[in-house]
Amino acid sequence: MSMDLTLKQLVEGLPKTLLNASDRDLEGFQKIIDETVKLREGHRNLQKMINNFSTSTIQRS
């Protein structure tokens, strides 16, 4: 199940404590977001690699 959220949905779900967070808190949150994006891209790349491997293995059989 894919859970792609729009920016509006994401912002509406933010707690008020985050909206009133300090710069230091926001920097930490930004790091979490950056790493999440990297993880997501890595997951997509891994899926592509697995699909390509599976396809090439089937063709060689």
N, C-alpha and C positions, 0 to 999 in steps of 0.2 A: 504494500500500500504506500503510495507516494503522498507526502505531506508538504507540498510546496506552498508556502504562505506568501501572500502579497505583502508589500511593505506596509500598507495600511493595517492589515491584520496583525502584523508583527508589532507595530507601534501601539495599537489598541491593547495589546496583551502585556505591554510593559507596566510593571508596577510603579506607583508614584515614587517609591524609594529610589528607583533607578533614575527616574527623571530628575530627582533632586540630589543625585550622587555627586561626590567630589570629583575633581579632575583625576585624582589618583585611582579612585574606584572605576571611573570611566576608561582609564588606560588599561586597567586589568580586564575589564569587560571587552574592550577592543581586542586584546590579545586572545581571549577566549573565542571571539568571533573569527579572528584570522585563522586560528588553528582549526576551528570547525570547518571553515571553507577549504583549507588544505586537506583535511580528512575526507571531506565530501568529494573533492576532485580526485584524491587518491583512490577512493572507493570506486568511482566511475572508471578510472583508468584500469584498475584491477579487473572490473567486470569486463571491459573491452578485451583485455589480455586473455582472460579465461575463455571468452567467446571465440576469439581468434584461434587460440590453442585448440579448443574443442572442434572448431570447424576444420582446421588443418589436420588434426588427428583423424577425423572421420573421412576426409578426402584421401588420406594415405592408406586407409584400410581397404 
